[in-house]
Amino acid sequence: MATIKTDPKSDHAKAYENFREILSKFDQAMLITHSTQSGLRGRPMAIAEIASDGSIWFISGADTSKVDEAMQYPNIMAVMQSTAKYLSVSGEASVQRDRAHVQRLWKDSYKAWFQGGKDDPNIVLIQLKPHEAEYWDNSGMSGLKFALQYAKAYVTGKELRPGDESVDQHAKVRM
C-alpha cells in the first residue's frame, strides 16, 4: 500500500484559505477579554471590518470595560458560531483613535451606541491581530464526512479522535 505524502505548506495554505472563507461569513462575534475582576469576559460585538491580513476590527466606546481590559491585557479572542461553522481567533488587541478609519467603517446602525454619530469623540477602534485561529466546518460535504465518521465510530465502538478530520473540516492556523 502506497503512502501519499502531503506538502505541509499546501495544507497550511488550504487551512488559511478555509479560515478566511469561514471568517468572511460572520458579521458578529463574541469578543473575549481578560476582566480585571473576574477572569474572562465575553460580549457580542458587530464586526466592523475584516482586513486583508486577517485582522478583525470592532468599533467601541473608549469608556467601556472591554477597552480598559484590552489595553491592560492585550491577549484577546473572538469566537463565532453558525449552525454548522465554528471559529475561534486569538491574538493581540490594539486600541486606536484613527478618525479616518472610523469614517470608512461607519454604519448608520452604530448610531444606537454613539448618539454623536461617526464624529463622536468617544469612538475608538479595537483591532484583533490574529496569532492563531481554529475552525470547524460541518457544512456541505464536510458535514457529510463528519456524519459518516461519527456513524462509523458509533457502529464500530471506536472513538472519534482529534485529527480524524480533513483540513476542510477542522484545522488550527498560525498566522
C-alpha positions as CSV (number, residue, x, y, z in Angstrom):
1,M,0.0,0.0,0.0
2,A,1.4,3.4,-1.0
3,T,1.5,6.3,1.4
4,I,0.6,9.7,0.0
5,K,2.7,12.5,1.5
6,T,1.2,15.9,1.5
7,D,3.2,19.1,1.5
8,P,2.7,20.9,4.9
9,K,2.8,24.3,3.2
10,S,-0.1,23.4,0.9
11,D,-2.1,22.1,3.9
12,H,-1.3,25.4,5.8
13,A,-2.3,27.4,2.7
14,K,-5.5,25.4,2.3
15,A,-6.3,25.8,6.1
16,Y,-5.6,29.6,5.9
17,E,-7.9,29.9,2.8
18,N,-10.6,27.9,4.7
19,F,-10.2,30.2,7.7
20,R,-10.6,33.3,5.6
21,E,-13.6,31.9,3.9
22,I,-15.3,31.0,7.1
23,L,-14.4,34.3,8.8
24,S,-15.9,36.2,5.9
25,K,-19.3,34.7,6.6
26,F,-19.6,36.3,10.0
27,D,-20.7,39.8,10.9
28,Q,-20.8,39.4,14.7
29,A,-18.5,37.7,17.2
30,M,-18.2,37.2,20.9
31,L,-15.2,39.3,21.9
32,I,-13.5,37.8,24.9
33,T,-11.1,39.8,27.1
34,H,-9.5,39.3,30.5
35,S,-11.6,41.0,33.1
36,T,-9.7,43.0,35.7
37,Q,-12.0,41.5,38.4
38,S,-13.5,38.2,37.3
39,G,-11.3,36.3,34.8
40,L,-12.5,36.0,31.2
41,R,-15.4,38.1,29.9
42,G,-17.2,37.9,26.6
43,R,-19.7,40.1,24.9
44,P,-21.3,40.2,21.5
45,M,-19.8,42.7,19.1
46,A,-20.5,43.7,15.5
47,I,-17.5,43.1,13.2
48,A,-16.8,46.4,11.6
49,E,-14.1,45.1,9.2
50,I,-12.1,42.0,8.3
51,A,-8.8,43.3,6.9
52,S,-6.7,41.6,4.2
53,D,-4.2,40.4,6.9
54,G,-7.0,38.7,8.8
55,S,-7.3,41.4,11.5
56,I,-10.7,41.9,12.9
57,W,-11.8,45.4,13.7
58,F,-14.5,46.4,16.2
59,I,-16.0,49.9,17.0
60,S,-16.4,50.6,20.7
61,G,-16.7,53.4,23.2
62,A,-13.4,54.5,24.8
63,D,-15.1,54.5,28.2
64,T,-16.0,50.8,28.2
65,S,-14.6,48.0,30.3
66,K,-13.7,46.0,27.2
67,V,-11.3,48.8,26.0
68,D,-9.8,49.0,29.5
69,E,-9.3,45.2,29.6
70,A,-7.9,45.0,26.1
71,M,-5.4,47.8,26.9
72,Q,-4.4,46.1,30.2
73,Y,-4.4,42.5,28.9
74,P,-4.0,42.7,25.1
75,N,-4.4,38.9,24.5
76,I,-8.0,38.6,23.4
77,M,-10.2,36.3,21.4
78,A,-13.2,36.4,19.1
79,V,-15.5,33.4,18.8
80,M,-18.1,32.9,16.1
81,Q,-20.7,30.3,15.5
82,S,-23.4,29.5,13.0
83,T,-25.5,26.3,12.6
84,A,-22.6,24.3,11.1
85,K,-19.5,26.5,11.3
86,Y,-17.4,27.4,14.3
87,L,-14.4,29.7,14.5
88,S,-12.1,31.0,17.3
89,V,-9.5,33.7,16.6
90,S,-6.9,34.6,19.3
91,G,-4.4,37.4,19.1
92,E,-3.3,40.8,20.2
93,A,-5.5,43.8,20.7
94,S,-4.7,47.4,20.0
95,V,-7.0,50.3,20.6
96,Q,-6.8,53.1,18.1
97,R,-8.4,56.5,17.6
98,D,-7.9,56.7,13.8
99,R,-10.7,59.1,12.8
100,A,-10.3,58.4,9.0
101,H,-10.6,54.6,9.7
102,V,-13.8,55.2,11.8
103,Q,-15.2,57.3,8.9
104,R,-14.6,54.4,6.5
105,L,-16.1,51.8,8.8
106,W,-19.1,53.8,10.0
107,K,-22.6,52.3,9.5
108,D,-25.8,54.0,10.4
109,S,-26.7,51.1,12.8
110,Y,-23.8,52.3,15.1
111,K,-25.9,55.4,16.0
112,A,-27.7,53.3,18.6
113,W,-24.4,53.3,20.6
114,F,-23.0,56.7,19.5
115,Q,-25.5,59.5,19.5
116,G,-22.9,61.9,18.1
117,G,-22.6,59.7,15.0
118,K,-19.3,59.0,13.4
119,D,-17.8,62.1,14.8
120,D,-18.5,61.1,18.4
121,P,-15.2,61.7,20.3
122,N,-15.8,58.6,22.4
123,I,-15.4,56.2,19.5
124,V,-12.3,54.0,19.3
125,L,-11.4,51.0,17.2
126,I,-10.3,47.7,18.6
127,Q,-8.1,45.7,16.3
128,L,-7.7,42.0,16.9
129,K,-4.5,41.0,15.1
130,P,-4.7,37.2,15.0
131,H,-1.9,34.9,16.1
132,E,-3.9,31.7,15.8
133,A,-7.3,30.6,14.6
134,E,-9.1,27.3,14.7
135,Y,-12.2,26.3,12.8
136,W,-14.7,23.5,12.5
137,D,-16.8,23.4,9.3
138,N,-19.6,20.8,9.4
139,S,-21.4,22.2,6.4
140,G,-21.8,20.7,3.0
141,M,-19.5,17.8,2.1
142,S,-17.5,18.4,5.3
143,G,-20.7,17.9,7.3
144,L,-21.4,14.7,5.4
145,K,-17.9,13.4,6.0
146,F,-18.3,14.2,9.7
147,A,-21.6,12.4,9.9
148,L,-20.1,9.3,8.2
149,Q,-17.1,9.4,10.6
150,Y,-19.5,9.7,13.6
151,A,-21.7,6.8,12.3
152,K,-18.6,4.6,11.8
153,A,-17.3,5.4,15.3
154,Y,-20.7,4.7,16.8
155,V,-21.1,1.4,14.9
156,T,-17.6,0.1,15.5
157,G,-17.3,1.4,19.1
158,K,-14.1,3.3,18.1
159,E,-13.8,6.8,19.5
160,L,-13.6,9.8,17.2
161,R,-10.2,11.4,17.8
162,P,-8.9,14.8,17.1
163,G,-7.0,14.7,13.8
164,D,-9.5,12.4,12.2
165,E,-10.9,15.4,10.3
166,S,-9.7,16.7,7.0
167,V,-8.2,20.2,6.6
168,D,-11.5,21.2,5.0
169,Q,-13.3,20.2,8.2
170,H,-11.0,21.3,11.0
171,A,-7.6,23.0,11.4
172,K,-5.5,25.3,13.5
173,V,-4.0,28.1,11.6
174,R,-1.0,30.0,12.9
175,M,-0.5,33.5,11.5
